């Protein structure tokens, strides 16, 4: 969920109000503690000063010098504790007769009492000021919290509404795409029929034309028809994949006949670009869907032949534990092997242009749970490998069905 500038401002205001309130509360607590401590000290001084003044008068009347000295030390401690009482303490200490000492004692008692009352009032003032500030900042903080919560709730509601609209649009688009894909997949037979008829008619026409130039033109038309047939086949495969009507039918089958058939097809296409296509030994039996594997290898071969004009394409198979790794190696350099591997893994490569074949390979490999990888070949080109499970027991060799 994205936070709007209004919500950010409300959050900043709330945070500043909370910090300011915390600072004020801390300041108020510290002042209150200091005022309470000073008031306690002043109250003690008040009681001590009264007691010392009375005892000083008694000592003077009894002319007890030792008691007078003791009371003078107590008065000096009071003066040191509160400098505001230093003057009345000095006046009492300097008194020579009982009458003068009595007046000075009254002045000291009044001064100590006034100091105690002063600190008590100061504590009350601090509490009153702190309460006033808290009453001012408290509503501001509460208002900031309410505004923040409202803004965040509004942003959340707008984000949910936007997500709902986007989800509805995406669902509508997916439904439309699925409908088109289903329609195209259902029409696959009707689309293949005229293409097949075109190929038959071109073959018949090729046998009847005479002359090098007409035969060359018919050959070019036949090539174009073959490209069109392969393109429609790829489009129909994509439509079936998007429509979700492709289902795997795994069973045991011999690998080598399937690869030989695909090599023969690729060799015809490669001959036009002087590309040599070859097959290594593949005496293995696989346990997967032969038709989907056939489509995967056919598209890999088509892509390899396309990017290797005048080069070579070789298909090999090798046992790898309980699996068989089929490799298609080309000498082309049109597509970086790292980018090809990322494309086969489902990552996007916006700077790389690829055909439908790699998309079909990737999606059909997902259906069969096959591992498809690409790596750079020594000396240039790329090696694309398909790892499929090997059969537990070898059945009778039978070529895979041709689409």
LINDA-V899674 format. One record per backbone hydrogen bond with DSSP energy under -1.0 kcal/mol. CO is the residue of the C=O (numbers start at 1). NH is the residue of the N-H. E is the energy in kcal/mol with one decimal. If there is no record, write none. Layout:
BEGIN
CO;NH;E
CO;NH;E
END
This chain:
BEGIN
4;8;-2.2
5;9;-2.6
6;10;-2.2
7;11;-2.6
8;12;-2.7
9;13;-2.6
10;14;-2.5
11;15;-2.7
12;16;-2.7
13;17;-2.5
14;18;-2.5
15;19;-2.5
16;20;-2.7
17;21;-2.6
18;22;-2.4
19;23;-2.5
20;24;-2.7
21;25;-2.6
22;26;-2.3
23;27;-2.9
24;28;-3.0
25;29;-2.4
26;30;-2.3
27;31;-2.5
28;32;-2.6
29;33;-2.3
30;34;-2.5
31;35;-3.0
32;36;-2.6
33;37;-2.4
34;38;-2.7
35;39;-2.5
36;40;-2.4
37;41;-2.4
38;42;-2.7
39;43;-2.3
40;44;-2.1
41;45;-2.7
42;46;-2.4
43;47;-2.2
44;48;-3.1
45;49;-3.3
46;50;-2.1
47;51;-2.4
48;52;-3.0
49;53;-2.7
50;54;-2.2
51;55;-2.3
52;56;-2.3
53;57;-2.2
54;58;-2.3
55;59;-2.5
56;60;-2.4
57;61;-2.3
58;62;-2.1
59;64;-2.5
64;68;-2.2
65;69;-2.4
66;70;-2.0
67;71;-2.2
68;72;-2.3
69;73;-1.8
70;74;-1.5
71;75;-2.4
72;76;-2.4
73;77;-1.7
74;78;-1.7
75;79;-2.3
76;80;-2.1
77;81;-2.0
78;82;-2.2
82;85;-2.4
83;86;-1.7
85;89;-1.8
86;90;-2.2
87;91;-2.3
88;92;-2.0
89;93;-2.2
90;94;-2.2
97;101;-2.5
98;102;-2.2
99;103;-1.9
100;104;-2.3
101;105;-2.5
102;106;-2.0
103;107;-2.1
104;108;-2.4
105;109;-2.6
106;110;-2.6
107;111;-2.5
108;112;-2.6
109;113;-2.4
110;114;-2.7
111;115;-2.3
112;116;-2.0
113;117;-2.3
114;118;-2.5
115;119;-2.1
116;120;-1.9
117;121;-2.4
118;122;-2.4
119;123;-2.2
120;124;-1.9
121;125;-2.5
122;126;-2.4
123;127;-2.2
124;128;-2.3
125;129;-3.0
126;130;-2.8
127;131;-2.5
128;132;-2.2
129;133;-2.5
130;134;-2.6
131;135;-2.6
132;136;-1.3
133;137;-3.2
134;138;-3.1
136;140;-1.1
137;141;-2.9
138;142;-2.7
139;143;-3.0
140;144;-2.6
141;145;-2.5
142;146;-2.4
143;147;-2.8
144;148;-2.6
145;149;-2.8
146;150;-2.5
147;151;-2.8
148;152;-3.0
149;153;-2.5
150;154;-2.5
151;155;-2.7
152;156;-2.7
153;157;-2.6
154;158;-2.7
155;159;-2.7
156;160;-2.5
157;161;-2.6
158;162;-2.7
159;163;-2.7
160;164;-2.6
161;165;-2.5
162;166;-2.9
163;167;-3.0
164;168;-2.3
165;169;-2.7
166;170;-3.1
167;171;-2.8
168;172;-2.5
169;173;-2.9
170;174;-3.0
171;175;-2.5
172;176;-2.6
173;177;-2.9
174;178;-3.0
175;179;-2.4
176;180;-2.5
177;181;-2.9
178;182;-2.9
179;183;-2.4
180;184;-2.8
181;185;-3.0
182;186;-2.6
183;187;-1.5
185;188;-1.3
187;191;-2.1
188;192;-2.5
189;193;-1.9
191;195;-1.0
192;196;-2.7
193;197;-2.7
194;198;-2.4
195;199;-2.0
196;200;-2.1
197;201;-2.6
198;202;-2.4
199;203;-2.2
200;204;-2.4
201;205;-2.7
202;206;-2.6
203;207;-1.3
205;209;-1.6
211;215;-1.9
212;216;-2.5
213;217;-2.2
214;218;-2.7
215;219;-2.5
216;220;-2.2
217;221;-2.4
218;222;-2.5
219;223;-2.3
220;224;-2.7
221;225;-2.6
222;226;-2.3
223;227;-2.5
224;228;-2.4
225;229;-2.6
226;230;-2.4
227;231;-2.4
228;232;-2.7
229;233;-2.1
230;234;-2.2
231;235;-2.7
232;236;-2.6
233;237;-2.0
234;238;-2.6
235;239;-2.5
236;240;-2.4
237;241;-2.3
238;242;-2.8
239;243;-2.1
240;245;-1.9
251;288;-1.3
253;286;-2.3
255;259;-2.2
256;260;-2.6
257;261;-2.1
258;262;-2.0
259;263;-2.7
260;264;-2.3
261;265;-1.8
262;266;-2.6
263;267;-2.5
264;268;-1.5
265;269;-1.5
266;270;-3.0
267;271;-1.8
270;275;-3.2
273;310;-1.5
276;313;-2.9
278;315;-2.1
282;284;-2.0
284;255;-2.6
285;391;-3.0
286;253;-1.8
288;251;-2.1
289;293;-2.2
290;294;-2.4
291;295;-2.0
292;296;-2.1
293;297;-2.7
294;298;-2.6
295;299;-2.1
296;300;-2.1
297;301;-2.8
298;302;-2.6
299;303;-2.4
300;304;-2.3
301;305;-2.8
302;306;-2.0
303;307;-1.7
308;311;-2.1
311;276;-2.2
313;278;-2.4
314;329;-2.8
315;280;-3.2
316;327;-2.8
318;325;-3.2
320;323;-1.3
322;390;-2.3
323;320;-3.3
324;388;-2.5
325;318;-1.8
326;386;-3.0
327;316;-2.2
328;384;-2.4
329;314;-2.3
336;340;-2.4
337;341;-2.4
338;342;-2.1
339;343;-2.2
340;344;-2.4
341;345;-1.5
342;347;-2.6
343;346;-1.3
349;352;-1.9
356;360;-2.4
357;361;-2.5
358;362;-2.5
359;363;-2.5
360;364;-2.7
361;365;-2.2
362;366;-1.6
363;367;-1.7
364;368;-2.0
365;370;-2.5
371;387;-2.3
373;385;-2.6
375;383;-3.0
377;380;-2.1
381;377;-1.8
382;330;-2.4
383;375;-2.0
384;328;-2.8
385;373;-2.0
386;326;-3.2
387;371;-1.2
388;324;-3.0
389;287;-2.5
END
